[in-house]
C-alpha cells in the first residue's frame, strides 16, 4: 500500500520501555529485526518495582550476553542474603531464611545461573544499553502511543512526541503491548482486567495455551505469599521476656521460616511450568510431571523447559538454545529428514550431537527438539513418519492451530 513520506516504517513497534519491552527489543535486535520502542515517560527510573532477577530471567540474560553485568552491578559478593524476622531492630530475632552470598556459588545444580539481587534502577539501564547496542533498534522516550489500527498487512499507529508536541504515524508489521497495567494497547483492544485486583489476569490473553496459564500460576503463588505475610495472628507474648515469650517466639519464628522459604526460594515457579497441553507441542505419551511450585525436578517432557547440564566448563546445554529450533541427538540416529523439512518451511534448525550418557538419561530420548524459548517441542527415539507435519505443528501451522484460527471466521459467517 502507498504511504505518505512522513510515515515511519518498522518491523516491530513496542509500546512500553520497562524490563519486558527492553528485553524484547534486545532479543529482536540481536536477530537483526528493525524495532522501534516508544515509552511515554522520561528516561529515568523512580522507585524500583523489582529488587531481584529470578533464575529463569538470569538464563535469558545469559542468552543476551548481559548476565555478568547483572551479577556485577555493585552488590557485595561476600554479603549474606539472609532474610531475618525480628520484633524490632534492637530486640529478638524470630527466625532467618538463609541465602548464601553471591560469592558462594554462581550457578545452581539445575541452572547455569542463580537468582540475583539487582534492583530495577540498575537492571533496566543494563537492558536498555544492551538493546541500544544493536543498530536495528531505536528507543524513544517521551513518545506516547495514542491509537492504532490493524489490517491484513500490519498495524498503523499514531504516536505523540511529547517533547516536540507533534503527532507521528508509524507503520509496523507487528505491535507489541508492553505498557503495563494502564495499557493503551489492551484498552483499545477491549481486554479488561479480571480476577483478583492484585493480579492482572489478562496480561497474557494472546497466549491462552502457554504463557497465560504460566502467568496465572506464578501470580497465584505470589498472591498466596502475600496472604501468608499479612495473615499472621497477633500474639502479645511475643514481646514478653519470659519462658512463655521464648516459646511463642520459637513457634512464630519456625512458622515464618517454613512459610517464607516458599516465597524466596520457589525454584519450581521459575523453572517448573510445563506447557501441557499446547497446540505447538507434540506429546509422546509419557505421563506429565507433577506440578510443584516450590521444588523442581528437571525433565525433558514435551512442553517443559529443557534441562540444564554442563557440556564443558561454563558451557551449558541452555547455551545451545535461543537462535532457532535445536535438535539434540544422543545417539547415531538419522536427523537429515527433519533438517530438510525445516529448510522447506524456512524454519531455522541446528542439530547438536551429544555423546554423554548422563545428559542422554536426563533428556530420556534419543532425539529431542527444543524451541527457541528453550522449551521442549517434541522428543522420541526416532523421527516421526512425517517430519513436515512435526515442523508445521511446532511452528504454529498444525491442525489444532488452524482449527482455532478458522473458528472465529466460521462463527462470523
N, C-alpha and C positions, 0 to 999 in steps of 0.2 A: 504494500500500500504506500502511496505517496505521503510524505511528511513535510511539514514546514521546516525551514532551515533551523529554527530555534529549538526544535525538539532534540533532546539528548537521547542517544541510543545506548543501551547497555544490555548485557545478557541477564543479569540478576540485579534487582533492586531490593535492598534490605532496609526495612524500616525499624530503627532501634539500634542504638550503639552500646548496649550493655554487654555482659560477657557472652551471651548466646549469639547476638548479632556479630560481635567481633570475632568469635571463634569460627562462625560460618564464613565470614569474609576471608579470614586467614586460610581456611580449608579450600575455599573456591580459588583464592589467589595462588595457592601452591599448585593448583591444577590448570592455571592459566585462564580461568574464566573471568571475563570482564564484569566487574562487580562495582556497584555504587551503593554505599551505605550512608543513610541520612539519619541524623539524630537531632531532635528538636532542642535539646539542652546544650549548654556550654560544654566545652571540652575540659571538664573538671569533675572530680568525684566528691560528693558530700560525705555523709556518714556511710560507712561500709555496711551493706546488707548481707555480706558474705564474709566469713572470717577464715574458713578452711576450705581447701580444694580437696575434694574427695578422691579416692584412689582411682576410680574409673576416669574421672576428669584428668587426673595426672597421666593416665595412659594416653589420652588424646593429646595432652600437652607434649608428651614424648614423641607422638606422631608428628606434631607441628615443629618439633625441634626446640621447644622452649622449657622443657621440664627442668633443666639445670638452672635456668633463670628463676623459675618459680621456687626452686629449692633454696636459692641463694639470694632471696630478696632482702635479707637483712636480719632475720631471726636467728638468735644464737644457737649453734648446733649442740651445745652442751647444756642447754636449759631444759629441765624436765617439763613435760607437757601434761603433768598430772592435773586433775580437777579435784579440788578439796571442798568439802562441805563443812562449814563452821557455823557456830552460833553467833560469832562476831569475829572481827579481825584480831581481837585480843583474848578470846576465850577458847572454848573447847572445839576441837576438830572432831566431827562426827564420823567421817569416812573419806576415802580418797579413791578415785578411779585413776589407776596408774597408766600412763602412756609414756613410753621411752622417749628420750631426747632424739632429735633428728640425727645426731651423730652416731647413735647406737646402731641403727640399720637404715639403709636407703630403700630397701625393697621388702616385699613380703614373700612368703612361700608361694602364694597364689598369684602374685603380680610382680612385674619388674619395677613397680613403683610403690609408694605408700601415700596415704593422705598427708597433706602438708598445710600447716598454718600459713596462710597468705591472704591478708585482708583484701577486699575488693579495691581499696585505694591503691594497692600495688599491682594486683592481678590484672585489672582492666588495662592499665598502661602497658603492661607486658604484652597482652593480647593485641592491643592497638598497634604497638610498634611492629609486632610480627605481621599483622595484616598489611600495614603500610609498606612493608619491605617488598611486597610483590607489585610489580608495575601495572598489573591488570586491576588493582584495587584502588578505588577512590573513596575516602571517608570525609564527609562534610558535616560539621556541627552547626547548630542554629539553623537547620533546614528542616521544615516540618512537612510531613505527608498530609495533604488535605483531602484528597479523594482519588479514586481510581476506577477504571472501567476495564473489564476483560472482554476479549473477543477470541476467536478461534486461533489467532496467531500470537497472542500475548496480552500484555497489560499496558494501558496508558494511564500514567499517574500525574496528578497535579501537585506540585510542591510550592512551598513558600520559603524563600531565603529571608529569614527574619532579620538578619543584619542589614541586608540591602533593601528590604521591603519590596521585593518583586516576586512575581509568580513565574514558575517554570513548568515545563512539561517534559516528562521522561517516558520514553517508550522502552519497555523491558520484555524479555521473553518470560521472565518469572518475577513475581513479587513475593517476598517472604516477610511475614509479620513477626518481628522480634521486639515489639514495642510495649511489652509488659502488660500489667493489669489493666491500665486505662488504654487499651489498644485501639487505635484508629482502624487498623485492618480488621480486627474482629468485630468492631462496632458496625462497620459498613457492610460486613458480610452477614450481619444479623445473628452472630453467635453469642448467645447470652452466657453469663456466668451462672453456674448452677451448683447445687450442693452446699456443703458447709461453707460459711463466709470466710473461714481461714484458708480455704483451698480453691484454686481456680481449676475446676474440673474440666473446663472446655479448652484448656490451652493446647491440647494435643488432638483436637477434634478431627484433623485431617489424617490422623494415624490410628484409626479405630482398632486395627488388629494388633498393633505392636506398641507404639510409643504411648498411646492413650492409656492402656492398661498398666504399662510400666510406670507412667507418671502418677496414676491414681494409687498404685501400690506404694510408691515412695511417699506420696503426700499423706496417705492414711497412716503410715508408720510415723511420719513427722507429727501428725495430729495426736497419735497415741502418746508420743514422747511429751508433747505439750501438756496433755492431760495429766500425765504422771507427775510432771514438775509442778503442777498447780493444784493438785488434789490432796496433798498430804494433810492429814488431820493435825490440828493444833494440840500440843501436849505441854502443859505448864511446867511439868517436872523436868523438862529438858534443860532448864537453867539452874536446877537445884544442885548444890554441892553435897549431895547425899548419895548413899548406895542406890536409892530408887532413881535418882537422877543419872547415875552412871549406867544403870541398866537400861533406862529409857534412851540414853544417847547411843549405847551399843546397838540396840534394836533398830532405832531410826537410821543410824549410820549404815548398818548392814543392808537395810532395805534400799536406801539411796544408792549405794554402790551397785547392788544387784540390778536395780531397775535402770540406772543410768549407763551401765555398761552397754545396754541395748541402744541407748541414744548415741553414744560416742564411738562405739566400735561395731557398727552394723554392716559388716562386710557383705552380708547377703543382700542388703538393699542395693549396694553399689554394683555388685558383680553377679548376683544370682538370678536376676529376672530372665525367664525363658519366653521367647516369642512363640507361644504354642497355645492354640493353633494359629497359623498365619497362612494367607494365600500365597506368600512368596517364600515359603519354607516347605521343603519336602520331607515328611516324616518317614522313618524307616521301620516302624512297627515296634520299637522298643518302648518300654513304659517311661512316661515323663518323670523327671526327678521331683521329689517333694519340694514345695516352695518353702524356703527358710529365709526370713528377712534379717536374721542375725548371723547365723553361721553360713558357711559357703563350702561346698564340695565341688571341685572342678568337674565339668562334664562337657563332652562334645555332642550331647543330644541336640538334634536339629532345632535351631532357634536359640540355643544357649550361646553365651559369649565363649569363643574358642579359648581353651585353656592356655595359660602361660607355662612355658618350660624353657629352660636355658639351652640354647643351641651352641653357644660359645660364651666366653666371658663378655658380659654386657650386651649380649645379643639374644633377645627373646623370640619365641615364636610370634609374639604380638608384633614384633618389628617387621614381619613379612606382610602384614595386612595394612590396608588403607588406600592404596592407589587404585585397585580394581579387585576383581574376584581372584582368589588364590585357591588352587587345588593342591592339597598336601597328599603326597603319595608315600606310604610307609612300606611298600612292597613293590616288586617288579611287576607292576600292573599296567596295562595299556592305558594311556591318557590322551593319545592323539585324537580320537573321535570327539572328545569333549572340547579339546582345543580348537578343532575345526568348526564345531557347532558354534562356539563362542565367536570365532572370527566371522562367520557368516552373518551373525547378528550384531557385529561391531561392539561386542562386549569385551572389555579388556580382561584378560585372564593370564595369570602366571602360574607355572607349575613348579613346585618345590618338592624334591625327593629327600626324605629324611630317614636316615639309617640309624635309628635309635630305638631299641625295644621298649624302653621306659616311656618315651613320648608316644610311641605307637600304642602302647597299652592305655595311656591316658586318653587318647583320641578314640580308641575302641573300634576302629575300622581301618581298612587298608587304604581307602580313599576318603578324603574329607574336603568338601567345597566350602570355603569361607567367603563371606561377603565383604565389601569394602569397609563396613562398620565393625568388622571383627566378630560377627555372629555366624554361627554355622548355618549354611543354607541346605546342605544335604550331606549324607555320608553313606558309604556302602563298601562292600568288599570287591565289587566290580561295577563298571559303568552300567547305567540303565539301558534298556533296549533303544530308547530314543533320547540321545543326548540333546537334540534340538528342543524336545519338549521340556527337558530339565532346565536348559538355559532360558527358555521362554518363561517358565514358572518363576525362577529366581530373579529375573529382570522385570517382573511385573506384567508379563504379557501372557500369562497362563489362563486356563479356562475359568478358574474361580474369579480372577480379577476381571476378565472380560465379561463374565455374567454380572458382576457387581456394577460395572460401568454401563451395561446395557439396561439395567433395571430402571433407572430414572427416565431414560428415553422411552422405554416401553410404557411406563406409567403416564408419561406426558401425552402419548397418543391415545 
